Amino acid sequence: MSMSKYIMLSSSIPVYNAILEHIENLLDENHKNYCHSLELHNAINMEYEKLKIYYSKTDESDVYTIATSE
């Protein structure tokens, strides 16, 4: 993506998925990558909530169904 002049929805959705999955692992007490620091855990949780807001906006895109189809 960093080589692209424009970020396309079809390439940004998998990136969002990967980032959200990583953050979910940091917040999951049963995962090996769980973050034990309370301060960091709170910051990660705020980041997670913000990313979910932006991610949900992809549903509003007119090209969403095109970007997610095979």
N, C-alpha and C positions, 0 to 999 in steps of 0.2 A: 504493500500500500504506500510506503514512503516514496516509492519511485513514481507514483501516479500523480498527475497534475490535479485530477479531480477524484474524489472518493465516491465510488458508486455504492448504492444501497446493497447490491448483491455481494459486495466485498466487506461492507461494514457489519452486516448481521453476524457472520461467523466470528468476527473479532469481538463484538459485544458478547456473543455466547461464550467465548473462551474466557473473557475477562470476568463475566458474571460467575462462571463456574469456579474460577480460581478464588474469587472473593467468597463464594459460598463455602468453599473448603476452609478458608481462613476463619469463618464464623461457625463452622460445625465442630462442636466439642469432640466428636468421635473421629474426626479426620486427623491424620498425622501432621498436617500443616496448620492446625488450629493455632490461632494467635492468643497467647495467654496474658499479654499485657492489656490491662483494662483500658488505658488511654488509647492504645493503638486499636483495640477491638472496637471502641466507640467511634473512632475516626473511620475505620473500615466499614462499619455499619452505616454511617452517614453517607459514605461514598457509594455503597451498595444501593441505598434508597434513591440517591440521585441518578445513578446509572439506570435503574429500573424505570424511572420517569422518562428519561431520554429514549430508552429501548422501546417503551410502549408507544412512543410517537411514530415508530416505523409502521405500526398498524394503520396510521392515518394517511400514509403515503399512497398516492395513486398507483405507483409502480410496485407496491409491496408484493402483490401476487405474482408479478412477473419475476421479481428478484428472488422469490423463494421457490419458484417452480423449477422443475428439472428440464 
